[in-house]
Amino acid sequence: MKLPDDVRAFLAAHNTLTLATVNDDGTPHACDLFYAQVGTTFYFLSDPQTRHVHNLTREPRVAVTIHGDARGWQEIRGVQIIGIAARVTRRTERARAFAAYIRKYAFVRAMLPRVEMLGRAHPTFGVVELYKIVPRWVRWIDNTRRFGYKYVIQA
């Protein structure tokens, strides 16, 4: 999947995504997470005991939104994503993704300077692990161009 320049610039300028998963009983659940991006894959750190991690472990299909603040419809811009989420297990991917994450978030670098600290108890964070979202479908919305302007990118 190749993201156009305007979408890549938008994603680079933002840091929070909203992740939607499905609870055991079929009800929806949404949470906000910091993300780092490598290519078209989004990475986040989370406690393995959270509801969203439990949900994505059971049902890896997820939805995501990333958007900026807007005071009127003319300012609405953002992406909607449908993808697959999972814990990152491959050593090389973990190292590359974690490096991108700590480059983006200096406070994490100060507390978790090495990828080997993931999955272990930390005095501030507790146990955190690295997860990824691989998009299968992306919709870019940009009302700054005109009302309802959008296009879809698929894998």
Secondary structure, DSSP 8 states (H G I E B T S, - for coil): ----HHHHHHHHH--EEEEEEE-TTS-EEEEEEE-EEETTEEEEEE-TTSHHHHHHHH--EEEEEEE---SSGGG-EEEEEEEEEEE---HHHHHHHHHHHHHH-HHHHHH--SGGGTTSEETTTEE-EEEEEEEEEEEEEETTTSTT-EEEEE-
